[in-house]
């Protein structure tokens, strides 16, 4: 039988292959910004209109798409690129002061930026099968252009009076078994981001001071989603996160309040040298930090890894099966062992270790691997949207810049899907 390969319904690499003007056109045409434009035009009122609101707005979007680190960089590009001015609707290059006034007006409409983002997330739910079902969450350092805390607390538009200092520690193990540790310090802010792990598109975000930990910022972001995007929490089936989110309260809240299965890496919080513990109620069964359950032959003490039997929601237990009867392992005590019929492990023993998706199973590992989608979105913010090199100071400006970048990302995706996928699901014969 011939197998017909089918490309994914949406891939970000397809957008990266487009030219700059094509990407900008997608953003201008598919960004749902009419409500924002109406408010900005009403706020401007009457009088001279050398540079219309919509034209300046389009040029600001061009600055995001083309990774300009500053308004002056964007103005220079507009000055030498007549095609870009025409696409934006400009007849000349607005002054730096005009951009300053315009961006101050946009900052006052931060709720509209959030509303645009959320409308596009809802639209993508209708365009992409399974969008939002499997998600990942992570934090990202956003360094301010300022080198440190301003001595004066009075804001003047030049110094950063909002940011503070953040620290993030990365740990791992080299191939030779030795441990490594890297500590990153920065002044500024932190982005807390929820991403669809299949399509690598943002679902929700918030920007806080750098000192806000990933865990506390993540909890606040879930509360924000509960208020503004509750439909998304209802749709979500799993949420993957690294060790920074390892917390009993978060694990319990995700599953029992929202029905979301947590897929969160675990910190080693046992005593030094402790690798396993006796399973409560059993004399010949132990468990470890990774949710593995081992049974021991009553007479010889030989250890065997028990097989996974799934999750029983009504009992809130994980089933573990006899390795001799279900794993093909030879065991002389299979007829007399009390665990021959298997056992049930209550999640309540340790909600961090025992989760609805068995931590020791293949499904957990597969879903956790999807968490790297958040890292790739963060990387695109740095490389494709200019956050490696910027001139942003202040929380309001940083939140606006992040919001615009994420809105541009979603608008590109929507435009590309609508122009290349006339139906919701691609036909193999169409």
VOGU-3710 file (C-alpha; in Angstrom, 3 decimals, decimal comma):
1> xxxxxxxxxx> 0,000/0,000/0,000  1,360/3,429/-0,920  1,519/5,839/1,997  0,748/9,462/1,095  2,787/11,828/3,291  0,766/14,733/4,632  2,368/17,954/5,820  1,141/19,546/9,065  -1,917/21,778/8,822  0,177/24,673/10,147
11> xxxxxxxxxx> 3,918/25,090/10,558  5,701/28,262/11,645  8,559/27,462/9,255  6,182/28,206/6,360  5,809/31,785/7,598  9,543/32,227/8,095  10,047/31,444/4,413  7,870/34,409/3,358  9,408/37,758/2,423  9,259/40,734/4,789
21> xxxxxxxxxx> 6,526/42,552/2,871  4,436/39,382/2,601  4,566/38,904/6,377  3,635/42,546/6,957  0,726/42,254/4,516  -0,623/39,246/6,426  -0,467/41,200/9,676  -2,111/44,339/8,276  -4,933/42,355/6,651  -5,704/39,825/9,379
31> xxxxxxxxxx> -5,048/41,675/12,662  -8,479/42,442/14,247  -7,573/46,026/15,159  -10,704/47,933/14,098  -11,886/48,567/17,672  -8,447/49,885/18,637  -8,296/52,131/15,559  -11,729/53,584/16,336  -10,659/54,480/19,883  -7,369/56,004/18,751
41> xxxxxxxxxx> -9,101/58,064/16,062  -11,727/59,264/18,552  -8,982/60,235/21,011  -7,116/62,225/18,322  -10,182/64,307/17,509  -10,173/66,890/14,716  -7,446/69,066/13,263  -4,383/68,326/11,162  -4,047/64,748/9,996  -0,744/64,661/8,138
51> xxxxxxxxxx> -0,164/61,080/9,269  -3,439/59,173/9,828  -3,768/56,895/12,832  -4,076/53,765/10,724  -0,979/54,602/8,684  1,194/55,193/11,750  -0,210/52,023/13,315  0,735/50,024/10,225  4,253/51,418/10,395  4,517/50,419/14,067
61> xxxxxxxxxx> 3,511/46,894/13,064  6,199/47,037/10,368  8,727/47,874/13,070  7,727/44,703/14,914  7,762/42,516/11,791  11,120/43,889/10,596  12,753/43,686/14,072  13,610/47,368/14,376  15,174/47,962/17,813  14,028/51,606/18,018
71> xxxxxxxxxx> 11,715/54,173/16,449  14,701/55,936/14,891  15,688/52,699/13,154  12,130/52,370/11,827  12,085/55,997/10,644  15,310/55,517/8,723  13,833/52,446/7,013  10,671/54,389/6,096  12,799/57,199/4,721  14,612/54,987/2,236
81> xxxxxxxxxx> 11,852/52,446/1,466  9,039/53,980/-0,562  7,346/50,611/-1,055  7,067/50,191/2,701  5,620/53,704/3,115  3,040/52,930/0,434  2,068/49,646/2,088  1,640/51,440/5,438  -0,353/54,288/3,876  2,179/57,010/4,674
91> xxxxxxxxxx> 3,024/59,932/2,367  6,016/60,933/4,444  7,961/59,894/7,523  6,349/60,911/10,843  8,578/62,729/13,320  9,983/61,071/16,414  7,661/63,230/18,513  4,653/62,009/16,504  5,593/58,405/17,247  6,093/59,191/20,922
101> xxxxxxxxxx> 2,622/60,716/21,203  1,080/57,867/19,230  2,674/55,106/21,346  1,609/56,885/24,544  -1,953/56,801/23,219  -1,651/53,104/22,356  -0,352/52,309/25,860  -3,572/53,802/27,239  -5,474/51,172/25,236  -3,680/48,135/26,658
111> xxxxxxxxxx> -7,030/46,394/27,228  -7,675/46,533/23,480  -4,304/44,913/22,777  -5,230/42,082/25,156  -8,671/41,793/23,543  -7,103/41,529/20,071  -4,816/38,760/21,273  -7,688/36,826/22,832  -9,918/37,195/19,749  -7,196/35,691/17,566
121> xxxxxxxxxx> -6,685/32,791/19,978  -10,421/32,073/19,696  -10,260/32,309/15,896  -7,380/29,840/15,741  -9,461/27,386/17,755  -11,831/27,229/14,773  -9,013/26,975/12,212  -6,688/24,397/13,768  -7,950/20,979/14,939  -7,115/20,388/18,598
131> xxxxxxxxxx> -5,742/23,902/19,118  -5,328/24,601/22,838  -5,743/21,007/24,041  -2,107/20,453/24,955  -0,175/23,400/26,353  3,083/24,313/28,030  3,993/27,149/30,379  7,302/28,838/31,119  8,866/32,133/32,110  11,280/34,246/30,070
141> xxxxxxxxxx> 13,719/36,940/31,136  13,028/40,336/29,564  15,984/42,593/30,250  15,282/46,318/30,342  17,373/48,666/28,199  18,250/50,351/31,495  21,275/48,884/33,243  19,753/49,036/36,706  17,322/50,656/39,081  17,008/54,428/38,664
151> xxxxxxxxxx> 18,121/56,501/41,633  15,065/58,709/41,276  11,618/57,144/41,516  10,065/59,909/39,416  9,280/58,610/35,912  10,354/60,884/33,066  10,122/58,514/30,085  13,895/57,952/29,981  14,742/55,994/33,130  13,223/52,661/34,216
161> xxxxxxxxxx> 11,435/53,015/37,542  9,365/49,822/37,269  11,813/46,974/36,774  13,767/45,048/39,371  16,322/42,250/39,519  15,632/38,649/38,605  17,575/35,405/38,876  17,054/32,082/37,166  19,062/28,919/37,782  19,524/26,235/35,153
171> xxxxxxxxxx> 20,758/22,776/36,172  21,532/19,639/34,254  23,809/16,663/33,863  26,625/16,223/31,368  27,165/13,067/29,346  29,906/11,988/31,749  27,465/12,138/34,671  28,774/15,344/36,254  26,311/18,064/37,195  26,344/21,592/35,800
181> xxxxxxxxxx> 24,655/24,791/36,963  24,167/28,160/35,300  22,781/31,228/37,109  21,403/34,114/35,027  20,862/37,600/36,495  19,096/40,482/34,786  17,344/43,778/35,476  13,897/44,291/34,033  10,910/42,032/33,655  9,699/38,479/33,191
191> xxxxxxxxxx> 7,274/37,117/30,591  4,951/34,314/31,703  3,683/32,502/28,638  1,286/29,634/27,864  1,836/28,055/24,434  0,058/25,410/22,373  2,665/22,625/22,206  1,405/21,185/18,909  1,255/24,350/16,801  3,788/26,409/18,805
201> xxxxxxxxxx> 1,505/29,455/19,073  0,845/31,562/22,200  -2,383/31,088/24,158  -2,013/33,509/27,089  0,620/35,789/28,590  1,420/38,324/31,269  4,444/40,517/31,999  5,664/41,072/35,551  8,716/42,419/37,320  11,802/40,228/37,042
211> xxxxxxxxxx> 11,657/39,187/40,704  8,313/37,415/40,208  9,053/33,690/40,297  7,848/31,396/37,534  5,520/29,586/39,947  3,768/32,641/41,377  3,591/34,261/37,934  2,180/31,059/36,477  -0,529/30,864/39,132  -1,470/34,495/38,477
221> xxxxxxxxxx> -1,625/33,783/34,738  -4,013/30,870/35,339  -6,247/33,180/37,381  -6,151/35,693/34,523  -7,163/32,953/32,074  -9,967/31,911/34,436  -11,375/35,434/34,204  -10,749/36,223/30,535  -10,279/32,898/28,710  -12,205/30,362/30,734
231> xxxxxxxxxx> -13,233/28,548/27,536  -9,555/27,835/26,929  -9,113/26,224/30,357  -12,220/24,112/29,677  -10,675/22,951/26,407  -7,174/22,283/27,732  -6,360/18,648/28,513  -2,733/18,848/29,696  -0,238/21,489/30,821  3,506/20,794/30,711
241> xxxxxxxxxx> 6,054/22,712/32,790  9,595/22,413/34,121  10,734/21,992/37,734  10,090/25,653/38,512  6,365/24,841/38,614  6,687/21,743/40,813  4,128/22,539/43,494  1,416/20,475/45,181  -1,111/23,316/45,207  -0,676/23,986/41,476
251> xxxxxxxxxx> -0,898/20,285/40,621  -4,108/19,842/42,604  -5,673/23,064/41,281  -4,996/22,190/37,653  -6,742/18,833/37,828  -9,463/19,285/40,447  -10,570/22,799/39,486  -9,953/22,888/35,752  -9,722/19,216/34,799  -6,247/19,798/33,292
261> xxxxxxxxxx> -3,722/16,991/33,709  -0,403/18,368/35,011  2,786/17,219/33,281  5,344/18,908/35,531  8,946/17,862/36,100  9,790/17,161/39,750  12,492/18,534/42,037  14,517/16,128/44,194  13,145/16,987/47,630  13,870/13,743/49,492
271> xxxxxxxxxx> 16,706/13,225/51,963  20,175/12,802/50,509  20,720/9,257/49,372  17,033/8,353/49,564  15,997/6,811/46,253  12,771/4,982/47,149  10,106/4,742/49,834  7,824/1,953/50,998  4,378/2,197/49,472  1,862/2,767/52,300
281> xxxxxxxxxx> -0,104/-0,372/53,158  2,386/-2,743/51,508  5,480/-4,561/52,739  6,961/-5,569/49,379  6,312/-2,521/47,144  8,260/0,752/46,887  8,058/3,911/44,755  10,517/6,581/43,634  10,357/10,274/42,661  9,524/9,440/39,063
291> xxxxxxxxxx> 6,411/7,447/39,925  7,966/4,032/39,314  6,602/1,286/41,561  8,723/-1,815/42,241  7,606/-5,062/43,811  9,830/-7,585/45,599  9,608/-11,358/45,598  8,570/-12,397/49,142  11,238/-15,096/49,513  14,260/-13,948/47,480
301> xxxxxxxxxx> 13,759/-10,187/47,654  14,359/-9,842/43,884  13,006/-6,509/42,595  10,786/-6,075/39,532  9,308/-2,931/37,935  5,501/-3,053/37,956  3,634/-2,277/34,723  1,318/0,692/34,260  -2,404/-0,025/34,152  -3,884/3,436/33,684
311> xxxxxxxxxx> -5,707/6,049/35,765  -9,006/5,475/37,558  -10,617/8,879/37,881  -13,500/7,752/40,095  -11,047/6,266/42,606  -8,269/8,870/42,020  -5,769/6,028/41,785  -3,160/4,699/39,386  -3,247/0,997/38,595  -0,008/-0,972/38,744
321> xxxxxxxxxx> 0,097/-4,462/37,260  2,073/-7,565/38,182  5,204/-7,711/35,944  5,010/-11,506/35,821  1,442/-11,582/34,518  1,590/-8,474/32,321  5,272/-7,895/31,614  6,584/-11,317/30,733  8,961/-11,473/33,716  9,587/-14,857/35,301
331> xxxxxxxxxx> 8,675/-14,855/38,985  8,449/-18,053/41,087  6,113/-16,321/43,562  3,494/-15,284/41,025  0,890/-17,648/42,512  1,456/-16,608/46,148  2,518/-12,943/45,962  -0,106/-10,516/47,371  0,588/-8,163/44,452  -0,086/-10,744/41,737
341> xxxxxxxxxx> -3,486/-9,181/41,077  -1,919/-5,723/40,915  -2,458/-2,753/43,196  -3,956/0,715/43,222  -1,787/3,712/44,119  -3,811/6,648/45,497  -2,711/10,016/44,120  -3,064/11,339/47,674  0,170/9,570/48,711  2,044/12,405/46,992
351> xxxxxxxxxx> 0,237/14,629/44,482  3,554/15,829/43,031  4,757/12,299/42,225  1,501/10,545/41,352  -0,453/12,434/38,709  -3,437/11,506/36,492  -1,016/10,857/33,613  1,347/8,294/35,095  4,738/9,971/35,474  6,495/6,686/34,694
361> xxxxxxxxxx> 4,593/6,096/31,438  5,297/6,912/27,805  2,381/9,359/27,526  3,838/11,559/30,270  7,261/11,637/28,593  5,721/12,459/25,207  3,635/15,324/26,560  6,513/16,686/28,611  8,724/16,743/25,525  6,161/19,119/24,002
371> xxxxxxxxxx> 7,119/21,717/26,612  10,065/22,679/24,387  7,506/24,468/22,179  7,487/27,274/24,765  11,260/27,581/24,443  10,957/27,847/20,667  8,336/30,608/20,922  10,608/32,429/23,387  13,468/32,039/20,927  11,362/33,548/18,139
381> xxxxxxxxxx> 10,626/36,542/20,343  14,374/37,085/20,678  15,474/36,311/17,119  12,459/37,133/14,921  10,873/39,932/16,966  13,915/41,795/18,206  13,952/41,204/21,958  17,662/40,401/21,894  18,307/44,032/20,970  15,810/46,703/21,976
391> xxxxxxxxxx> 15,534/50,100/23,678  12,532/49,438/25,934  12,316/50,870/29,452  9,319/50,647/31,772  6,662/48,022/32,450  3,936/49,619/30,313  6,213/49,865/27,257  7,505/46,331/27,754  3,979/44,906/28,056  2,919/46,790/24,912
401> xxxxxxxxxx> 5,933/45,556/22,945  5,391/41,949/24,047  1,665/42,162/23,330  2,298/43,544/19,844  4,862/40,830/19,069  2,502/38,047/20,138  -0,433/39,614/18,260  1,714/39,871/15,123  2,687/36,218/15,548  -0,977/35,147/15,725
411> xxxxxxxxxx> -2,044/37,403/12,844  0,659/35,905/10,600  -0,567/32,424/11,485  -4,233/33,259/10,833  -3,453/34,966/7,543  -1,260/32,144/6,308  -3,840/29,506/7,253  -6,750/31,361/5,644  -4,862/32,025/2,419  -3,445/28,518/2,079
421> xxxxxxxxxx> -6,108/26,343/3,693  -9,584/27,127/2,295  -11,062/24,298/4,399  -10,535/23,578/8,081  -9,045/20,151/7,339  -6,842/19,479/4,305  -8,171/16,837/1,914  -5,772/14,254/0,502  -7,463/14,372/-2,911  -8,546/18,029/-3,247
//
